[in-house]
Amino acid sequence: MKDLHENKERVNKKILPSFFNDASIVSFVIILFSLILFYFTFNFDAVPPILNRGIQPATFPKILLLLIIFLTLIVYFMSLKKPWKKQTILPKNFYYTLITFVLFSILSKNVDFFLGLSFLSLAISFNWGERRILHLTFVTIIFPLLVFLFFETMLNLRFPGGVITNLYYY
């Protein structure tokens, strides 16, 4: 009887840890939150015809949420092959990245969105170890330019005014 109980515990340790680990809990929370937000996108109001030059208001959030769910599933399945390391102390880069996001939100709201996006791209790349000037230049200048061209020309979305954006629009 004791052997049967020990064997059952050994089987549970093999099955349960692979399902109830940190990666599965984090993935479940992200996917659940994304699905709830996805449900709310069906309740967006219709846009008046004068403003309907690009995509419908719910299309972009739906695409973004589906992308988040898809990428979360990829991370989860990758974690099954290579489990996450447990860390008690987060690296300094993590805190620098949080500060960078706060500065990005202040800069993009008060000065210019694309200036903020350039700063965000540069600061995160630099914080996480990129030191090559060519790569930093690409991330700082080309990436925000591609974002602008994609949203402006393909989706016909107008960005809020700012220092750099006003030069383009006026």
Long-range contacts (C-beta under 8 A, 24 or more apart in sequence): 18-80, 21-79, 21-83, 21-84, 22-84, 22-86, 23-75, 23-76, 23-79, 23-80, 23-83, 23-84, 24-76, 24-79, 27-72, 27-73, 27-75, 27-76, 27-79, 30-68, 30-69, 30-72, 31-69, 31-72, 31-73, 34-65, 34-68, 34-69, 34-72, 35-65, 35-69, 37-61, 37-65, 38-62, 38-65, 38-66, 41-65, 53-156, 54-155, 54-156, 54-157, 55-155, 60-155, 93-127, 93-128, 93-129, 96-123, 96-127, 97-124, 97-127, 97-128, 100-124, 100-127, 108-162, 111-162, 111-163, 112-162, 112-163, 112-164, 112-165, 113-159, 113-160, 113-162, 113-165, 114-144, 114-147, 114-148, 114-159, 114-162, 114-164, 114-165, 115-162, 115-163, 115-164, 117-143, 117-144, 117-147, 118-144
